């Protein structure tokens, strides 16, 4: 079984019984198809969701994007079709960038029309995306210990280093990039020989710094930051963690396995994709 097939097997494991509502849970959007990422679109007051629909590593044309209202209602189920297995997303310059295995799809944010596909040379499994304050976009390649940077329509290698330990989630936070790593030594069931943790990359000099107290604690997926607090999901256990500098990661919510690339309104709400349930959960933070 190759790594992509193993990943497809791992993410297909569903749990029939849905967990009880989390403390602070505002709503759940249902009827989605393997939602991997939930991105808050502030300019248009909506949430954009990527739906994988099948093998996360297969170029099968099944993937699409949906649009939700801020109260969790479906505005458009099939907003953008023609994708394979869309995952993380980022907004820059009126465009939506979407990680799709070895390509970055570019969508017109106003219409939802797919306007370009950027092939990333040597990419293996593109996963999460984020944009910095200058409009540059970053995308992680989880199975290649690599992060690429895209300026307009030109992808370039940003960092490739074993220290990234299967980088999954990425989030631009001021002059640094926060990275959530899945871990080292990925096994056929996608558990790891050494679990992942949180890292920071200096955007100017590309130096990688493990965040103190947040190493080797979970196989991490999505990550965001609000102020001085970082939130990250652990896909294999469904745990949502909170971390502040000087402390240790704290579990703040527990879902079934499958919690993926979280989004936020940047203030007090998190949007948690639950891939195996086909749902998005909105949580109000304390």
N, C-alpha and C positions, 0 to 999 in steps of 0.2 A: 504494500500500500504506500503510494507516494505521499508527500506532505500535504498536498492539496486534497487528495482523497481522504486522508486521515482527518483533515480539518472539516471536510464535509460531513464525515461520520460523527465527529464530535459535536458539531452544532445541530445535528439532526435529532439529538437525544432530547425528547420533550418530557415534561412532567405533567400528567393529566390534571391534577388538582391545582387550581390557582391558589396562591398564598393569600392570606388575609390582607386587607388594605393596610398600608403602612401608616404610621403616625405622620400626620401632615400631608397625607395624600389628598390631592384636590380632585382629580378625575383620572379615568383611564379611557383612552381611545382604543377601540377594538376594530376587528375586521381587516387588519393589515397583514402583509405576507412577508414574514421574516424581516421585520423592521430592524435595520442595523444602526441607523443614525437618525437623530432628531436635532435639527438645526433651527434655532430661533432667527427669524428674518425680521429684524427690528423695523426696517423701513416700511414693511408691508403688514406688520402686526399679524404674523402667521408663523406656523411651524412647518418646515419642510422635512419629509420623512423619506429615507431610501428603503426600498423593498427589494430583497435579494431574489426571492422566489426560486428556490432550488439550491443547487450546489454552489457554495460561495466562491469556488474557483473555476466554475464552468462558464465559458463564453457561449451562452445558450439563448441570448436575446430576451430572456424572461423578465429582467429587472426593470423597475420603474420608480418614479418619484410620486409621492402623494403630498397634499397640502391639508393641514389641519388649522382650525381656528384656535384662538388662545384659550378657549374653554373645552378643547378636545373634540370638537365636532369635525367630521370630514367635509371639507370644502370641495376638493377634487381628488378622487381616488387615483386615477391615472392622469397625472398632470404632465409628466414627461415619460414617454415610452422609449423603446429602442436601446435599452441598456442591457448589460449582462448580469452582473452581480454588484450593484452600486453599494458603496459603504459610506465612508466619511465624506463630509462636504465643507466647503468654505465659500464665503462671499467676498468678492473684490471687484470694484469698478463696474457695478451693475451686472455682474455675471456671477453665476453659481458654478463652482468647480466641484466635480464629483469623482472620487476614486473608484475605478472600475477595473479591477484585476491588474492589467498592465497598461491601461489607458487612463487619461483624465478627461472626463466628459465636460464640456463647457455648455452651459444652459443660459439663455437669456432670462434674466430674473423677472422681467416684466411679463413675458408671454409664456414661459415654460418651454420654449422651443429649443431643441437641441441644435446648437450652432457649430460645434466643432468637437473633434476628438484628438487629443494630444497623446501620441504614443511616447511612452517613457522607455528609452532604450535600456535593456538589461533588467527591467522590472520583473519581479516574480509575483508579488501579492500586495499590491497597493491597498492601504487600509484607511487611515484617518487623515484628515486635512484641517488646516487652519490658515488664517491670513494675519499678517502683522500690520503694524500701524502705517507702513509705507505701501501696503497693497500687495506685497509679495505673498505668494501662497506656498505652503509646505505640505508634503505628503509623505507618510511613512510607508516603507516597504518592510512588512513584518518579517517575512521569511528571508530577507537579505541583509538584516542589520544595517539598514540604510534609510536616510531621509533625503528627499529631493526638494529643491526649491524651484518654483515656477514664477517667472517674471513675464507677464503677458501670455505668450504661447510658447515660451522656451523653457523646457525643463533642464535643470542642471543638478549635478551631484552636490549636495550640501554637506552631509556627513555620512561616512560609512565606517563603522567601528563595532567590534564585538562587545564593547561596553554597553551598547544600546540594547543588547539581550532581547531580540525580537520586539522591536518598538512597535507598539500598537497605537495608543492614543497620543495625539500631539495638540498642544494649545499654546498659541502665542500670547505671552504675558509680559508686556513692556519690552525690555531689551533681551528677553530670554525666551526660549522655547521649552515648555514643560513636556516631558515625555513619560508616558506610562508603558513600561515594558512587560511583556508576557512572561519572559523568563528564558533560561538556558536549557538546552537538552530536551527539546520538545519530543514527547513520546507519541506513539500511534493514537492514543486516546486524547492527545493534546494536553495532558498533564505535563509537568516539567521536572527535570532533574533538580533544577534550582529555580524557585519562583522569582517573579519579577519585582520591580519596585519603581520608584519615582526618580527621575533625573531632570537636570536642567542643562540646556545648551546655550551658551552665550551667542547671540545672533551676530555679533561683530567678529569675534575671534574663533568661534566654533568650539570652544572648550567645553567638555562634558563634565558635569559635576553631579555625582549621586547626592540626592537630598538626604541630609542626616536623619537617621532614625526611620527612614522609609525604604529600606532595602530588603529584598528577599522575603517579602511577606505575602504576596499573592500573584496569581497570573492575571495581570491587569489588562483592561480593554480601553474604555473611554476615559478621558480626563478633561476637566475644566477648572478654572480658577475664578473665584469671586473675592476680590480684595486680597487678604493675606491667607485665604483658605483654599486648599486644593481638594477637589472631589474626584474620586476614581472608582470605576466599577471593576469587579472581578467576575469575568464571564462564567467561569467554571463553577463557582459557588453561588452566584447571584448577589454577592455582597456589595453594598455601596460604602466606600470608605471616605473619611474626612481626615485631612492632614494639615497641620500648621507647623511652621518652622520652630524647631526646639522641642517638638513633641513627638508622639508616635502616631501612626495611623489608627483611627478609631472606626469601628463598624457602626454606621448610623442607620442602615436599613438592610433588610434581607428579602431578596426575591428568589424565585426559582432560578436555576442555572439558565443563562442566556441574556443577562443584563449587559448591554453593549455600549455604543458610543453616545454618551450623555450630552445633552445640550443645556443651555441656560439662558434666561432673560438678562443675565448679568447683574441681577439684583437679589432676588430671593426665591426663585423657582428653578427647579431642575426638571428636565424632561428625560426620562429613562426608557430607552427601547428595551422591550422584553421579546427577544427574537422568537423564542419557542412558544410564546403565547399569542403572538401576532398583535401585541398591544404596546402603547406608549403610556407610561405612568407619569403624572405630573406631581411633584413633591414641593410643598412649601417649606422652606428652611426655617429653623428656629432663629 
